[in-house]
Amino acid sequence: MDAHLRELRYFVATAEELTVTAAAARLFVSQPALSKQLRALERRLGFDLFVRLPRGLALTSQGTTLLPVARSILEAWDRGYVEARALTHPRQLVVGMQTAVGRDLQRPAVQRFRDRAPDWTVSLRLVGWDDPTAGLADATSDVAFVWLPIPADDIATRVLVRENRWIALPAEHPLSDRPEIPYAELLDEPFVALPTAAGPLRDFWLALDARSGRPPTIAAEATAADEVLELVSAGVGIALIAEGNARLYKRPGLTFRPVPDLPPAELAIAWRRTDPREIVHLFVDSVGG
């Protein structure tokens, strides 16, 4: 009986989290879709992998037996894929990012990397918010500039910058003349949100932990910073943004104001823990912050 790699990833993530909710967030899929895939896998295998408990899951004896095998298969595939892809574009390092990096980080890092590895090239790749790992999860990026949190245990991060969160408003918004805006005054506003697949990162940019259980009104979703700000300038909704991005994405029709009572956002450099290549760590070491 054959199992697909995706099914093995679903099984391993669920076995490690032991709740469908946490595993779905880690995998960037919906809970119903994950539950359906796990049930389908169990039917094809002919036995249960999990015991469904009132709160969470537990592995069956069969699931316990298969878990280390599935982990080994996935680790071997991931290593092989990275090595094979490197042969397609030899000596090219792909750097993923979700927004413009700026902040005097990207340019000096690339220059230091080129000085240390002159026979390598750097390819910059913009990845949508529907993948909060900026290409690390599927190995289409080698390293990445990302906004935390990342719901993936196999990705290592180093924080480069901590910045206050600001709110992006249409220029004509009634609050736009205020020097700063407490988050409590924004609770009833419609928000432009990241896609559901962004998981905890979506929750962070909606400041769910500051809403005391009050769900936000989602006016629209967007997969890129430019899309977010176009929707804001059109009056569809408002959006939280990092202070540095408020400078990078400044444009007519928008007003940015600090939200002083929210914890700061964190921009980090990230890489896969399982990637053994020295060139990856050479780039990481080239990044300041």
Disulfide bonds with the S-S distance in Angstrom:
none
